[in-house]
Amino acid sequence: MRQHEFGPLPPVSTLTLGGGGLGMLWGETTFDECVATVRAAVDAGITLLDLAPRYGNGKAERVVGEAFGGRLPDGVRVTTKCNLGTQPADRVERVLRQSIEASLRLLQRDRIDVFFLHSNIVPDGHPMWKRPDTERFTAQSLFTDHVRPVFEKLIKDGTIGAWGITGIGHPDAIIDILGQDPKPAAVQCIANLLDSPGALKFYDEPARPRQIMAAARANGVGIMGIRAVQAGALTAAIDRALPDDHPEVLDYARAAPFRAICAEIGENPAIIAHRYALSLPIDTLVLGVKNRQELAECVAAAEAGPLPADLIARIDASVA
């Protein structure tokens, strides 16, 4: 599999294996199938495994730990995350370290290659703070004054190799942080043909993922594309029961013209959605697969490469 420049970090494969499917968030699978999927991904040339404690309450991390017994193959790296939320400043380091320690136990490792803040970074005083679910949010001032210094400390003591941010917080905060020093080594950006974070969006303004990608590129930050199929909204059918007003269901309806194009050209919508995402200015695309069949389809999409410009234009017009 092709390798790409990845900000200040070593090159990374076109595809990254994500932990959502391994944590059994995206439909039914089994632990053994997830272990087999991780091994198959590495055999296919994938060099980055992107995990988090929230992916199945540690299941994804345990899958990777079991797959390799804590000894990752040469050249393979692992990430994990912490959903810090709205902690008091004096608890930040303790919470981050406790999260890492729990992840290391499940992974059977003694170091995290890249550690991400999983929380939504939100500008201080933004209307998002009036929501009832602010445990998902980390204030921008808390990040700059307390979280980032702890990240730098974790690098110095060898606990992590680098740190990054999940770019699904408010775009103003994300773009601002990407231009500051010390800057993250990597950022995870929404990368799908709807530019939609779906249920992960907690603000009224546009998500602006392509502006986040541009800011990351301008500042030498590695870019990981996420949610290529928007949690199933860009596949042939959503594989789990959701209410009619769920953001993913609404996006599925919005994508009906996209599926019509795929039917016309005789292609699987999930494959085309992944190839569309690979046409965006990202360094690696994170997969949410839960079994070897879905993995094989995504590897085939990567081998087919980005979509031609005329098809991209047609898809863009269909979902505008």
WOJOFEN-V177924 format. One record per helix or strand of 3 or more residues. SS is the DSSP state (H for helix, E for strand). FROM is the first residue (numbers start at 0). TO is the last residue. Records with the same first field share a line. If there is no record, write none. Layout:
BEGIN
SS: FROM-TO ; FROM-TO
END
This chain:
BEGIN
E: 2-5 ; 8-12 ; 14-17 ; 47-49 ; 76-81 ; 111-116 ; 119-121 ; 136-138 ; 159-165 ; 185-189 ; 221-225 ; 283-286
H: 30-42 ; 58-67 ; 88-106 ; 126-129 ; 133-135 ; 139-155 ; 170-177 ; 197-199 ; 208-217 ; 229-231 ; 246-253 ; 255-264 ; 268-277 ; 291-303 ; 308-318
END
